[in-house]
Amino acid sequence: MENSSKYIVFQLNDQSYGVDVHQVMSIEKMSSITEVPKTSKLVKGVMNHHSEVIPIIDLKERLQLGNSTYTETTRLLIVNIHQTQFGLIVDAATDVIDINPSIVDDAPDVVGGLDRSFLKGLAKLEEGLLILLDLDYILKTEELNEVKEIIGN
């Protein structure tokens, strides 16, 4: 039997998404973001996280799901992708679950308009489908370069 993997479940609009726990350093409450002039619409600004300045990206905007409205449940997923630390704004982080690979189907070419390049697959859970994202591919090369430039990498 295949080993299950742990996934952090979070919400964007009314849809549940999952990312491998190994891709997330921490989950934080939303805090003050400082806007940075002359950055793309994707980058909402920067914030101080444990004495490090990190760029903040609205994951809804990245996935073309609209703009985030900050509420009491809004969270930041602090990630380190390609040696670059940044925060992803999500509506809520709701759970950590074990997912057996046997319940994961390959992602179809398009899921709700999402680019397949950062989709790991679709997990069939009792509650419905969970879209699994691969954060290694969530930013295009030029977007990752912009994020690195903001923090001086």
C-alpha positions, 0 to 999 in steps of 0.5 A, a space after each residue: 500500500 502506498 504511503 499517504 502524504 499530509 496536505 494543508 487544506 485551505 479555501 479560496 472562494 468556496 473551493 478547497 485546495 491542498 498543498 503538501 505540508 513540506 511546501 509550507 513553512 508556517 501559517 500566519 494570521 493576516 497582518 499589515 502589508 506595506 505596498 511596494 511601488 512599481 510592482 505587478 498587480 500580483 504582488 500585494 506588498 511586503 511584510 516583516 516576518 520574523 525579522 525578514 522582509 517577505 513579498 506577499 502574493 494574493 493567491 486568488 489573483 494568481 489563480 484568476 479567481 478575483 481579489 481577496 477580501 481580508 476577514 478574520 479567517 484570512 491567512 498567509 501561507 508562508 512558503 519557501 519555493 526555489 530558495 525564495 520565501 514569500 507569503 500567499 494570501 488565502 481565505 482560510 486554512 482549515 485543516 491538515 489531512 492525510 491523503 493516500 495517492 490512490 484517491 488522487 486522479 491526474 488533473 484534467 487539462 483545465 480545472 475551473 480555468 486553472 493552468 494545469 502546470 501547477 496542479 498536482 491532481 484532484 483528491 476524491 474525498 467524502 466531502 468532495 474534490 480537493 484541488 491539489 496545487 504544486 507550489 513549485 510551479 505557482 509562479 512563472 519564471 518572470 514572476 519569481 524573478 520579480 519576487 526575488 528582486 523585491 527582496 534583493 535576491 
